[in-house]
Every structure is written in structure tokens, then in C-alpha cells.
Amino acid sequence: MISIENISKSFGGQSLFEESGFRINRRERVGLVGRNGHGKTTLFKIIIGEQAPDAGAVIIPKNYRLGYVQQTIAFTENTVLKEGMRGLRKAEKDHYWKVEKILAGLGFGPADMERNPLEFSGGYQVRLNLAKILVSEPDLLLLDEPTNYLDITSIRWIQQFLNTWPREVMLITHDRGFMDRVVTHTVAIHRKKMRKIEGDTAKLYAQIAQDEEIYEKTRINDDRKRKEVELFISRFRAKARLANMVQSRIKTLEKMEKKEKLEGLKNLDFSFRTKAFKGKHVMTVENLCFSYNENSPPLIRDLSFSVGQGERICIVGKNGKGKTTLLRLLAGSLKAGSGKIIFNPNIRSGVYEQTNIRTLVESRTVAEEILYSDEGVDQQKARNIAGAMMFEGDAALKKISVLSGGEKSRVMLGKLLATPLNLLLLDEPTNHLDMESCDALLEAIDDFEGVVIMVTHNEMFLHALARRLIVFRDEGIDVFEGTYQHFLEKGGWEDGPDTKTEEEILSSEEDSPKINKKELRRMRSEIITERSKKLKPLENRIAEIENRIDRNEKKLAQYQSEMQEASQKGDGLKIAKIGQAIHTCGESIEKDFAVLEQETEKLDKESAVFEKRMAALEEMTL
């Protein structure tokens, strides 16, 4: 475990933290949240010693090992497997199966193990760095946006891996669903302070909102009392017979702490402009085929589908299978080898893609880039959109050349907002956004009246938006008619990575009977259906109890505020009445917490049973 004690850090006059800290205890998995630019990555660098705090200290026990994934590439071995084995501890330097298991989980196939690491894309090279850290088994694993370079199957694998991690984890990610499924505790960098709670992001943000509401009500109440005291002093200062009372009020005023009004925090707040479209038919794709060269197998073969008005289609699958390629074909930036893409002539599309930031003109300002997006945009509208993208005031006059990757991505979103559209083509739009910005983007996409076709690995977005899926698998491309939840219930990612343990890899004498993939899919579907039927009532019950506790805690806070007012007025009857209400409310909360503990334990036990059944089923596959 480590202790971050009263650290402060500033850059160029901007303060990130002020005398703040927290502890990471044994076996805790801690999620770190905060807006972009508020110091999450800086805190990681302070922990690993790459940067020093201006004040305070990070206390790390002797021989406590930290693991942090470097973005820089410095490979020395000629195969992926050998390079991965460099991460093994000395006592396990020949345990290649550990490396194979983790590499497989991160999306490297059997043939990839013998390839040179330098042959891979930057994303896969970062995955290899991640694998080296995972096999080194550090005491504290520090992960900064690990899902940015992973596809869904790898994200689901690393989620399972982290949930069984026997030591400590600290995680930064914009993917709220992923974080909530992994962490035991959450830390927020909020208003230059660090706050840690037990639980997920929803609980943390609810607690912060509640505390700030109480703070603001208390501040308003204190200001009112201060004004009353000041008024009394000014009115009766000259009255000799009230001199003692006036002096008493003056002393009271000196003791009263003046609370500053909380500064409003800026969030992305925007909506896409919709170009009117009255037709029902948007696009038809007929027998689409594409490959990057004649000697390689086609990434896309004989793909056909049609798109109607208002549809929400998500493109999902493993990396390198052609998801972004398909989006580029639809956007017209790539030409199909054969087949047709036929658009309704009234369609106007807008494209968001990571590589599109290269199209930004470095010498232009943020406002100018947005201004030149559409002929209908004037200077004021450009500044308004820049403000919505958190480039307010002089920030809108920043040159593109000085912006970070995340800021350039926000400019690209701003250019889309400036253009009336009825078709959005989005490629991983949540990368480089913080959680609050992801929430705003999700709401804006949901409100958009046109068609959305999106590549994403963010399962929260998939659950919220997808009504059809284009699924890239090893054996080809499927068009799935239904929601993401329906897709998971029908078998989902049955071609996910191998998750066998080291003992299972080493043991060849206790092999289970094998079944084919079709039968496996059917059995998996049955287990998922049974699990949902059995666990859903428990989950609903737990949610009901948590909501009741939340309501009662809000009531309790209100009673305590009323008690304070009654005590100041000396209203004995009201004090007794409120005291009884506080007692009743407190008892109810305690009882609900006891029931919640029992129900949660029951849910954990039932979940474990189904997890074991699923694990046993995986062992039986061919």
C-alpha cells in the first residue's frame, strides 16, 4: 500500500492539487477520475517518481514494486513472445506460458508470437508494453487509459484479469462502465482536492453533488446570518445600553467562517445540427468488397445492408478486422474494390475519425477552424461553438499547432457541430474525452435526429445507443438486428480470448470433454438466460434498497439542518419532534444497510456459481 500525503502541484500558475492526498490499501482497485487537465496523469507521474510534487510526499514501502505502462517503444527482442518474456521476474524467467496467456488475452494470435514487434501498429506495440507490465506482477499496477488501444474482446479479458488481480490497481479511463466493473474504490480530483470513497463512479459523483448542495445551502444560510449580525451591529453600535450585546455580536462575527461561493465547473454542452430529411431510405450497401492490396485476403467481402432514417448502427469487433476501413468506405475516403454504396441524394454526412486531426490547419485558431467548417457559420456562432467545446474567451484564439491531441479532437467535434448533417460517421469518438465529456457526447448523439453509424468499444455507448450491429469476426462480418444486450444474450463474443490458468496450460492429463462451437453457443445462451432470470430480482432488490437508503440519507441531512435551526431558536417542542424523526430515520438506514449486506452477499454467491459454470463450459470448447 502507498500513502499520498498533502501533496501540491502547479504548472505555469495553474494549481492542480493543493495539500491533498489519500491512501491505497491492500488489494484495493482504485479508479481515478477528474476532468481533462485536472492532473490525473500528473499524479501517476508523481507516484512513479517521474515528477516531484511542489509540497507533500508519496510514501512507498521498501521493496514495493510499481508497474506503469510506457507509451515509448524500446524493443530489443526479435519476437513478440521473447519481448513479452522480458517482463517476467527473475524467478520465473522461463515461464513463457504466462506471457502467452496474457498476449492472447490482449489480442495476439498464435502466429503473432513469433513475429517481430516492430512489424505491428503503434496500438499493438503499446499492448505489448502492457503485457510486459502485467507479467511482471507489480505490487501496484498503474493503468492510464488502457482501453484506448484495445478492442471489445480484449477489454472484456482485461476486465476479468483485473478483477482477479491479487494486489493493488490504480486506473484512469474515460470508459465509465469499464471502471465501474473493475474498481473497489474511486478517487476524484475535484476542486484541487482528492477525495476517495468505497464504491463506483456513480456513488462518488452522487456524494460530491450532495456535499456541494449542502455546502451551498450552508453558505447561503451563513451569509444571511452574517448580514443579520452586521445589521444589528450597525444599528445599535451607538446605543450605550446595548454595548455588551454589540460587542458579543462583533466577536461572533469574527468567529464566523466566510465560505466562498463554489466556482461553476465547465462541461461540454452541445448538440448536433440536423439537416432536414423527410425520406425513409438513407443508404444501401451492396456486395461491398475491399482489400488494401491484391496479395492480401479481403478485409471486407460481399457485405450488404441498408440504412433507414433515424437508425443507430454500431460497428464492433476485434482490432485489425476492418471496422475503421468500413467507416472510411462509407465516408468516401477509401474506394471499394467492388460493390456499391448508394446514398440518398439529400444526405449530408459528417465524419469524426482519429486521423482526421491531421486535416486541421496548424496556423489557424480554434475559432477559425470552426468558422471555415460551413458557409452558414459566422464569427459569433464559431465562438459560441468553441465555447461549447470548452475553448472560451481567449482559448478560442489558440493556434491549432499548440493544442494537445485531446484538444484537437474537441476541435474536430466542434467542426461537426457547425455543419448541418443528417448522417454522422463516428470512429471511437470517446477517446481523449473525460467522463463528463463522454456523458455530454452520449446525450448529444442520442438527441441527434439523423442516422448515426459509429465504431466504438465503449460498452456503455453500445448499450445506450445501438439498435443494429455490424459485427467483425474472424470468420467474416455479420449484420445483427437488435440491441447490444440482445447480442450478448444470443451468444455475444463467443470467439473471445483464451482465459485458461497457468495450471490448466501445464496440465494435459485432466482435459475435459470437448464440444463444438455451435453447441457451446447454445449452452452459453442457456446459462446467460438462467443467470439473468435468477440474478435480476436480486439486482432489482439491491437497487431498491440502495435508493431507499439514498432517500433516507437525504431526509436525515434535512432533519439535521432543521435541528440546527430549531436549536438556535430554542424551540424545545420542535427539537423533540425532529429528534424523534432523526432517530427513526437513522434506524431505518441501519436496518437497510444490514439487509443490503445480506442481499449483496447472496448476489455474490449466486454470481460465483454462474461464473464457475461458464468457466467450466469454456474448458470444454474445441
C-alpha positions in Angstrom: 0.0 0.0 0.0 1.1 3.6 -0.5 0.2 6.9 1.0 -0.1 10.2 -0.8 0.3 12.9 1.9 -0.7 16.6 1.5 0.8 17.0 -2.0 0.5 20.2 -4.0 1.4 20.7 -7.7 1.2 23.6 -10.1 2.1 24.2 -13.7 2.5 27.8 -15.1 0.4 29.3 -12.4 -2.4 26.7 -12.7 -2.8 24.7 -9.5 -3.7 21.0 -9.9 -3.8 19.9 -6.3 -3.5 21.8 -3.0 -2.4 19.9 0.1 -4.4 16.8 -0.7 -3.9 13.1 -0.7 -5.3 9.6 0.1 -4.1 6.0 0.8 -4.3 2.9 -1.3 -4.7 -0.1 0.9 -4.0 -3.7 0.4 -5.9 -5.3 -2.6 -7.8 -2.2 -3.4 -8.6 -1.4 -7.1 -8.8 2.4 -7.2 -10.3 4.3 -10.1 -9.0 7.9 -10.6 -11.5 10.4 -12.2 -11.4 14.1 -12.9 -11.8 16.4 -15.8 -9.1 16.6 -18.6 -6.3 18.8 -17.4 -7.0 18.4 -13.7 -3.9 16.3 -13.1 -4.8 12.6 -13.3 -1.7 11.6 -15.4 0.4 14.1 -13.5 -0.5 12.3 -10.3 0.6 9.0 -11.8 3.9 10.5 -12.8 4.4 11.8 -9.3 3.7 8.3 -7.8 6.3 6.7 -10.1 8.8 9.4 -9.5 8.9 11.0 -13.0 7.8 14.3 -11.5 8.1 15.8 -8.0 5.3 17.5 -6.0 5.7 21.1 -5.1 4.9 20.1 -1.5 4.0 16.9 0.4 5.2 13.4 -0.2 4.3 10.0 -1.6 5.2 7.3 0.9 6.0 3.9 -0.7 7.1 0.9 1.4 10.5 -0.6 0.9 10.6 -3.2 -1.9 7.1 -2.2 -3.1 7.1 -2.5 -6.9 5.2 -0.2 -9.2 4.2 -1.1 -12.7 3.4 1.7 -15.2 2.8 1.2 -19.0 5.2 3.4 -21.0 4.0 4.8 -24.3 7.5 4.9 -25.7 8.7 1.9 -27.7 12.1 0.4 -26.9 12.0 -3.3 -28.1 15.2 -5.4 -28.1 14.0 -8.9 -28.9 13.1 -10.2 -32.4 9.8 -11.9 -31.5 6.7 -10.8 -29.6 7.0 -13.7 -27.2 10.6 -13.1 -26.3 9.9 -9.4 -25.9 7.0 -10.2 -23.6 9.2 -12.5 -21.5 11.5 -9.6 -20.7 8.8 -8.6 -18.3 8.9 -11.8 -16.2 10.5 -11.7 -12.8 13.9 -13.4 -12.5 12.4 -16.4 -10.6 10.0 -17.0 -13.5 12.2 -16.0 -16.4 11.4 -19.2 -18.4 7.6 -19.2 -17.7 6.7 -18.4 -21.3 3.1 -19.7 -20.8 2.3 -16.8 -18.6 3.3 -14.4 -21.4 1.4 -16.4 -24.0 -1.8 -16.3 -21.9 -1.6 -12.5 -21.4 -0.7 -11.8 -25.0 -3.6 -14.0 -26.2 -5.9 -12.1 -23.9 -4.7 -8.8 -25.4 -5.4 -9.9 -29.0 -2.2 -11.5 -30.2 -2.8 -14.7 -32.2 -0.5 -17.8 -32.1 1.2 -16.7 -35.3 1.9 -13.3 -33.8 4.0 -14.7 -31.0 6.9 -15.3 -33.5 6.6 -12.0 -35.4 9.0 -9.1 -34.8 7.3 -6.5 -32.5 8.4 -3.7 -34.9 6.0 -5.1 -37.6 3.0 -4.2 -35.5 1.0 -1.0 -35.4 1.6 1.5 -32.6 -1.6 0.3 -30.8 -0.4 -3.3 -30.7 3.1 -2.2 -29.6 1.6 -0.4 -26.6 -0.4 -3.6 -25.9 3.0 -5.5 -25.8 4.3 -2.9 -23.3 1.1 -3.6 -21.2 1.7 -7.3 -21.4 5.2 -6.9 -20.1 3.9 -5.0 -17.1 1.2 -7.5 -16.4 3.5 -10.5 -16.4 5.9 -8.6 -14.0 3.2 -8.8 -11.3 3.9 -5.4 -9.6 2.5 -4.6 -6.2 0.7 -1.6 -7.6 -0.4 -1.6 -11.3 -0.9 1.9 -12.7 -3.1 1.9 -15.9 -3.6 5.2 -17.8 -6.4 4.8 -20.4 -5.7 1.1 -21.1 -8.8 0.6 -23.2 -7.7 3.2 -25.9 -5.8 0.5 -27.9 -8.0 -2.5 -27.1 -11.0 -4.0 -28.8 -14.0 -5.3 -27.0 -12.9 -8.8 -26.5 -9.5 -7.6 -25.1 -11.3 -5.1 -22.9 -13.6 -7.9 -21.5 -10.5 -10.1 -21.0 -8.5 -7.4 -19.1 -11.6 -6.6 -17.0 -11.7 -10.2 -15.9 -8.0 -10.2 -15.4 -8.1 -7.1 -13.1 -11.0 -8.4 -11.1 -8.8 -11.3 -10.0 -5.6 -9.2 -9.5 -4.3 -10.2 -6.1 -2.6 -6.9 -5.3 -3.3 -3.1 -5.9 -4.5 -1.4 -9.0 -4.9 2.3 -9.9 -6.9 3.0 -13.1 -7.5 6.1 -15.3 -10.1 5.5 -18.0 -12.8 7.6 -19.8 -14.9 4.4 -20.0 -17.1 4.6 -17.0 -18.7 1.2 -17.5 -15.3 -0.5 -17.6 -14.1 1.4 -14.5 -17.3 0.6 -12.5 -16.9 -3.1 -13.3 -13.3 -3.2 -12.0 -12.8 -0.8 -9.1 -13.5 -1.3 -5.4 -12.8 2.4 -4.6 -12.9 5.7 -6.6 -10.8 8.8 -6.1 -11.8 12.1 -7.7 -9.5 15.1 -8.3 -12.2 17.7 -7.7 -11.6 21.4 -7.0 -7.9 20.8 -6.4 -8.6 18.2 -3.8 -8.5 14.4 -3.8 -11.5 12.5 -2.5 -11.7 8.8 -2.0 -14.8 6.7 -1.4 -15.6 3.0 -1.4 -17.7 2.2 -4.4 -18.0 3.2 -8.1 -18.2 6.5 -10.0 -22.0 6.9 -9.6 -21.7 6.7 -5.8 -18.8 9.2 -5.9 -20.5 11.7 -8.1 -23.7 11.4 -6.1 -21.8 12.1 -2.9 -19.9 15.1 -4.4 -23.2 16.5 -5.7 -24.9 16.0 -2.3 -21.9 17.6 -0.4 -21.8 20.6 -2.7 -25.6 21.1 -2.4 -25.2 21.0 1.4 -22.2 23.4 1.2 -24.1 25.9 -0.9 -27.2 25.8 1.3 -24.9 26.3 4.4 -23.0 29.1 2.7 -26.3 30.9 1.8 -27.6 30.4 5.4 -24.3 31.6 6.9 -24.3 34.7 4.6 -27.9 35.5 5.8 -26.8 35.2 9.4 -23.7 37.3 8.8 -25.8 40.1 7.3 -28.2 39.9 10.3 -25.4 40.2 12.7 -23.8 43.1 10.7 -27.2 44.9 10.6 -27.6 44.5 14.4 -24.1 45.9 14.9 -24.6 48.9 12.6 -28.0 49.7 14.1 -27.1 49.5 17.8 -23.4 50.4 17.9 -24.2 53.8 19.3 -26.6 52.6 22.0 -24.7 52.5 25.3 -27.2 50.2 27.0 -26.7 47.6 24.2 -22.9 47.9 24.2 -22.3 44.4 25.7 -24.7 42.8 23.1 -23.0 44.7 20.3 -19.5 43.5 21.4 -20.9 40.0 21.7 -22.1 40.2 18.1 -18.8 41.6 16.9 -17.0 38.6 18.5 -19.5 36.2 16.9 -18.9 37.9 13.5 -15.1 37.5 13.9 -15.5 33.8 14.6 -17.9 33.1 11.6 -16.0 31.5 8.8 -16.8 33.0 5.4 -17.5 30.3 2.8 -16.6 31.2 -0.8 -19.2 30.5 -3.5 -18.3 27.4 -5.4 -16.9 28.2 -8.9 -19.0 26.7 -11.7 -17.3 23.8 -13.4 -17.3 23.8 -17.2 -18.6 20.8 -19.1 -19.0 20.1 -22.8 -22.6 21.3 -23.6 -23.6 20.9 -27.2 -26.0 19.4 -29.7 -25.5 18.4 -33.4 -27.3 20.5 -36.1 -29.7 18.4 -38.1 -30.3 18.9 -41.8 -33.9 18.2 -42.7 -34.5 14.8 -44.3 -38.0 13.6 -45.0 -37.2 10.3 -46.8 -37.2 6.9 -45.3 -34.2 5.4 -47.2 -30.7 6.8 -46.4 -28.2 4.4 -47.9 -27.7 0.9 -49.5 -24.5 -1.1 -49.4 -24.4 -3.9 -52.0 -21.9 -6.7 -52.1 -19.1 -4.5 -50.8 -15.5 -5.9 -51.0 -12.2 -4.3 -50.1 -8.6 -5.2 -49.6 -5.5 -3.0 -49.3 -3.5 -4.9 -51.9 -4.1 -7.7 -54.4 -2.0 -10.2 -52.5 -3.8 -10.0 -49.2 -7.2 -11.5 -48.4 -10.0 -9.0 -48.4 -10.9 -7.3 -45.1 -14.5 -6.9 -46.3 -16.2 -9.4 -48.5 -19.7 -9.3 -50.0 -21.1 -7.0 -47.3 -24.7 -5.9 -47.9 -27.1 -3.9 -45.7 -29.5 -0.9 -46.0 -29.9 2.1 -43.7 -33.2 3.8 -42.9 -34.0 7.2 -41.3 -33.0 7.7 -37.6 -31.1 4.4 -37.3 -28.3 3.8 -34.7 -25.8 1.3 -36.0 -22.6 0.4 -34.2 -19.6 -1.3 -35.8 -17.9 -3.7 -33.4 -15.2 -6.4 -33.4 -11.6 -7.1 -32.9 -9.0 -4.6 -33.9 -7.4 -5.0 -37.4 -10.5 -6.7 -38.8 -11.7 -3.7 -40.9 -14.1 -1.6 -38.7 -12.4 1.7 -39.4 -11.9 0.6 -43.0 -15.6 0.2 -43.4 -16.3 3.6 -41.9 -13.8 5.2 -44.4 -15.5 3.4 -47.3 -18.9 4.8 -46.1 -17.3 8.3 -45.7 -15.8 8.1 -49.3 -12.2 8.4 -48.2 -11.5 4.9 -49.5 -12.7 3.4 -52.8 -14.2 -0.1 -52.7 -12.7 -2.9 -54.7 -16.1 -4.0 -55.9 -19.7 -3.5 -54.9 -21.7 -0.3 -54.4 -22.5 2.3 -51.7 -25.6 4.2 -52.8 -26.7 7.3 -50.9 -29.9 9.2 -51.0 -29.0 12.5 -52.8 -30.4 14.6 -49.8 -27.9 13.0 -47.4 -25.1 15.2 -45.9 -22.7 13.3 -43.8 -20.1 14.4 -41.2 -17.1 12.2 -40.3 -15.2 12.1 -37.0 -12.1 9.9 -37.1 -8.9 10.0 -35.0 -6.6 10.5 -38.1 -8.8 13.5 -39.2 -7.0 15.8 -36.7 -4.2 15.8 -39.4 -6.7 17.8 -41.6 -6.7 20.7 -39.2 -4.6 23.7 -40.4 -1.9 24.3 -37.8 -1.7 28.0 -38.5 -5.5 28.6 -37.8 -7.1 29.3 -34.5 -9.7 27.1 -32.9 -12.4 29.7 -33.9 -11.2 29.9 -37.5 -11.2 26.1 -38.0 -14.9 26.1 -36.8 -15.7 29.2 -38.9 -14.5 27.6 -42.1 -16.5 24.4 -41.5 -19.7 25.7 -43.1 -20.7 28.7 -45.1 -23.6 29.3 -42.7 -21.3 29.8 -39.7 -20.5 33.4 -38.7 -17.9 34.7 -36.2 -20.3 34.7 -33.3 -21.6 31.2 -34.0 -18.0 30.0 -34.3 -17.1 31.5 -30.9 -20.3 30.0 -29.4 -19.4 26.5 -30.6 -15.8 27.0 -29.5 -17.1 27.9 -26.0 -19.3 24.7 -26.0 -16.1 22.7 -26.7 -14.5 24.4 -23.6 -12.5 26.9 -25.7 -13.9 30.0 -24.0 -12.7 33.6 -24.4 -9.1 33.8 -25.4 -8.8 30.0 -25.6 -10.7 30.1 -28.9 -7.8 32.1 -30.3 -5.3 29.4 -29.6 -3.4 28.1 -32.7 -4.1 24.5 -33.6 -0.3 23.9 -33.5 -0.2 24.3 -29.7 -3.2 22.1 -28.9 -2.9 18.6 -27.3 -4.3 15.5 -29.0 -7.4 15.7 -26.8 -8.0 19.4 -27.6 -7.7 18.8 -31.3 -10.3 16.0 -31.0 -12.6 18.6 -29.4 -12.0 21.0 -32.3 -13.0 18.1 -34.7 -16.2 17.7 -32.8 -16.8 21.5 -32.9 -16.4 21.4 -36.7 -19.2 18.7 -36.9 -21.4 20.8 -34.7 -21.0 23.7 -37.1 -22.3 21.7 -40.0 -26.0 20.8 -40.6 -26.0 17.0 -41.1 -28.3 14.0 -41.3 -25.7 11.3 -41.2 -22.9 11.0 -38.5 -20.0 8.6 -39.1 -18.0 8.4 -35.9 -14.8 6.4 -35.2 -14.1 5.9 -31.5 -15.4 9.4 -30.5 -14.8 8.9 -26.8 -11.0 8.6 -27.0 -9.3 11.7 -25.4 -12.6 12.8 -23.7 -13.1 12.7 -19.9 -16.1 11.0 -18.3 -18.2 14.2 -18.1 -17.5 14.9 -21.8 -18.4 11.3 -22.7 -21.7 11.8 -20.9 -22.4 15.0 -22.9 -21.5 13.3 -26.2 -23.7 10.4 -25.5 -26.6 12.7 -24.8 -25.9 14.8 -28.0 -25.8 11.6 -30.1 -29.0 10.3 -28.6 -30.7 13.6 -29.4 -29.5 13.8 -33.0 -32.4 13.3 -35.4 -30.4 11.8 -38.2 -28.6 8.5 -38.7 -25.6 7.5 -36.6 -23.1 4.9 -37.7 -20.3 4.5 -35.1 -17.2 2.4 -34.4 -16.8 2.0 -30.6 -15.6 -0.4 -28.0 -17.3 1.6 -25.2 -19.9 -0.8 -23.9 -21.9 1.9 -22.1 -22.4 3.6 -25.5 -23.3 0.3 -27.1 -25.9 -0.5 -24.5 -27.3 3.1 -24.7 -27.4 3.6 -28.5 -27.0 0.5 -30.6 -30.2 -0.8 -32.3 -28.2 -2.7 -35.0 -24.7 -4.1 -35.0 -22.2 -4.8 -37.8 -20.0 -7.4 -36.1 -16.5 -8.2 -37.4 -15.5 -11.7 -36.5 -12.6 -14.0 -37.5 -14.8 -15.8 -40.0 -16.5 -12.8 -41.5 -18.9 -10.0 -41.0 -22.5 -10.3 -39.5 -25.3 -7.7 -39.5 -27.1 -8.3 -36.2 -30.6 -7.0 -36.0 -31.1 -5.9 -32.3 -29.6 -4.2 -29.3 -26.2 -4.9 -27.8 -27.8 -6.6 -24.8 -29.8 -8.8 -27.2 -26.5 -9.6 -29.0 -24.8 -10.6 -25.7 -27.8 -12.8 -24.7 -27.6 -14.6 -28.1 -24.0 -15.7 -27.6 -22.1 -12.4 -28.0 -18.4 -12.7 -28.1 -18.1 -16.5 -28.2 -14.8 -16.1 -30.0 -13.1 -14.3 -27.1 -9.6 -14.9 -25.9 -8.5 -18.0 -24.1 -8.6 -17.4 -20.3 -7.1 -20.7 -19.0 -4.9 -20.5 -15.9 -1.2 -21.4 -15.8 -2.1 -24.7 -14.1 -4.6 -25.6 -16.9 -2.0 -24.9 -19.5 0.6 -27.1 -17.8 -1.9 -29.9 -17.1 -2.6 -32.1 -20.1 -3.8 -35.1 -18.2 -7.1 -33.7 -16.9 -8.6 -32.5 -20.2 -12.4 -32.1 -20.1 -14.6 -33.5 -22.9 -14.7 -31.2 -25.9 -17.8 -29.8 -27.6 -18.2 -27.9 -30.9 -18.7 -24.1 -31.1 -22.4 -24.3 -32.1 -23.2 -26.4 -29.1 -21.1 -24.2 -26.9 -23.0 -21.1 -28.1 -26.3 -22.8 -27.3 -25.2 -23.9 -23.8 -23.7 -20.4 -23.1 -27.0 -18.8 -24.1 -28.9 -21.1 -21.7 -26.6 -20.2 -18.8 -26.9 -16.5 -19.6 -30.7 -16.7 -19.7 -30.8 -18.7 -16.4 -28.4 -16.3 -14.8 -30.5 -13.3 -15.8 -33.7 -14.9 -14.5 -32.1 -15.8 -11.1 -30.0 -12.7 -10.5 -32.2 -9.9 -11.9 -34.6 -10.0 -9.0 -31.7 -9.8 -6.6 -30.2 -6.9 -8.5 -33.5 -5.1 -8.5 -33.9 -5.7 -4.8 -30.4 -4.3 -4.1 -31.1 -1.3 -6.3 -34.4 -0.7 -4.4 -32.6 -0.8 -1.0 -29.8 1.5 -2.2 -32.4 4.0 -3.5 -34.3 3.8 -0.2 -31.0 4.4 1.7 -30.2 7.4 -0.5 -33.6 8.9 0.1 -33.4 8.4 3.8 -29.9 9.9 4.0 -31.2 13.0 2.2 -34.0 13.1 4.7 -31.6 12.8 7.6 -29.4 15.6 6.3 -32.6 17.8 6.0 -33.7 16.9 9.6 -30.2 17.7 10.9 -30.3 21.1 9.2 -33.8 21.7 10.7 -32.5 20.6 14.1 -29.7 23.2 13.9 -32.2 25.9 13.2 -34.6 24.8 16.0 -31.7 24.7 18.4 -30.7 28.2 17.6 -34.3 29.4 18.1 -34.5 27.4 21.3 -37.8 25.7 20.1 -38.0 22.8 22.6 -41.1 21.2 21.1 -39.7 21.2 17.6 -36.3 19.9 18.8 -38.1 16.9 20.4 -40.2 16.2 17.3 -37.2 16.4 14.9 -35.1 14.3 17.3 -37.6 11.5 17.1 -37.6 11.8 13.3 -33.8 11.7 13.2 -33.9 8.6 15.4 -36.5 6.8 13.2 -34.7 7.7 10.0 -31.3 6.6 11.4 -32.8 3.2 12.5 -34.3 2.7 9.0 -30.9 3.4 7.4 -29.1 1.0 9.7 -31.7 -1.8 9.0 -31.5 -1.2 5.2 -27.7 -1.4 5.4 -27.9 -4.7 7.2 -30.3 -6.1 4.6 -28.2 -4.7 1.8 -25.2 -6.5 3.1 -27.1 -9.8 3.2 -28.5 -9.3 -0.3 -25.2 -8.3 -1.8 -23.5 -11.4 -0.2 -26.3 -13.6 -1.7 -25.8 -12.0 -5.1 -22.0 -12.5 -5.0 -22.5 -16.2 -4.1 -25.1 -16.7 -6.9 -22.9 -14.9 -9.4 -19.9 -17.0 -8.4 -21.9 -20.2 -9.2 -22.7 -19.0 -12.8 -19.1 -17.8 -13.3 -17.9 -21.3 -12.4 -20.4 -22.9 -14.8 -19.2 -20.5 -17.6 -15.6 -21.2 -16.8 -16.2 -25.0 -16.9 -18.0 -24.6 -20.2 -15.1 -22.7 -21.7 -12.8 -25.6 -20.9 -15.0 -27.9 -22.9 -14.6 -26.0 -26.2 -12.6 -27.4 -29.0 
